[in-house]
Amino acid sequence: MSLDTADKIFLAVGLIDFGGIFLWIGVCLRLAYTKMDLMLNYLKNSSLMGTFAHLRQGGPWGKLVLVGSISSVVTFPGFYLKRGTVNAEDIRCFPTALKRKLVILQWAGLVLLVTMVCIGIVAKLGWV
């Protein structure tokens, strides 16, 4: 059985995306286990973080959800500021280096998710 060029590209994109998702999860967990106290300390005045703070004891899955929530707040602060669930001063005082990591992490996760959905659609439609 031989693969044509489209199949090879489809396979390569799928493997890279799948590997990227595992790398993304690893980075999220590393941040969760090393920087969680710092992130929650900077967002202590935000009511949304009070809602999610119990996820800290939720094991790896809870920590992933908490890091995802924090990165969402840092990446899209306007959405949360309009609803009054985040304090503007907390976002302003958040460390720049950590904020940059969380924004990159959020966008990378969204790109990996969209890529995986597109791969699934292409496979389901039988284009490859």
Sequence and secondary structure as in RCSB ss.txt:
>XXXX:A:sequence
MSLDTADKIFLAVGLIDFGGIFLWIGVCLRLAYTKMDLMLNYLKNSSLMGTFAHLRQGGPWGKLVLVGSISSVVT
FPGFYLKRGTVNAEDIRCFPTALKRKLVILQWAGLVLLVTMVCIGIVAKLGWV
>XXXX:A:secstr
    HHHHHHHHHHHHHHHHHHHHHHHHHHHHHHHHHHHHHHTTT HHHHHHGGGGGSHHHHHHHHHHHHHHHHH
SHHHHHHHT S HHHHHHS HHHHHHHHHHHHHHHHHHHHHHHHHHHHHHT  
